[in-house]
Amino acid sequence: MYSFKLLFKLGFLMIVICCFGLIWQITKEDYRFHNGFEVNYLGEINLSSSIKQTLNTVVVNFFDSRDTVSKDINTAMLEELILQNRYVKKAEVYLDLEGVTNVFIYFDQPFIKLIKNNNTHYLDSEGFELPPLLKVDKNLLIVDGDIDRIFFNVISKLSHTIYDSELLNSLIGGIYYDEYYGYTLSTKMCDLSINLGLEPNIGEDKIDMLKKFYNFFESNLNCDYCKSINIAYKDQVICVK
């Protein structure tokens, strides 16, 4: 008897859930049908709701300004209007088989965290500054020093190398540039700094060399053995005490 009542309650619960799901699906389809478009936001940035509301308004105003519903949609114009927002990296608009216009908005992503004049700036992969962000990845590379637009290309290439390497990505926390001493990497290993010199080229050979040094250092040396290391020269790791 007890098991029968339990099965009855479970069955009733499943019916209720299915009903709610059906109602939600009908409501969703009704929304898509009557509004004629659907906006999808892509990206990992924690944006405020006001940013999305601003973009929603752009899309709504675009559709409201059309002369007739049956008129073809100028997708290129809508994409250009969306791209005027400084947070947006890419916008795609297309019509699906149900006749609904799908709007996909890709948000720009921070690439490095730049410290300049004691202020924090977030730059994308092309060096353009992003507006203040609510939340960013804690593992972003921190860049400090005499950085300008000319040197950003070098910093960008170096950052890509660090992000793409499993070892460097887990080991390196920041990049510092000085016009006399060149490029220095700050590490998460005993706060040890790595000097690259004026030409910060890190190929597979130097990455392998760093990996061997890291394994040896971790197993045999103390944190105070080296203050920094220099790998500016070929096939050499120079310990600076």
Order of alpha helices (4+ residues) and beta strands (2+ residues): alpha-beta-alpha-alpha-beta-beta-beta-beta-beta-alpha-alpha-beta-beta-beta-alpha-beta-beta
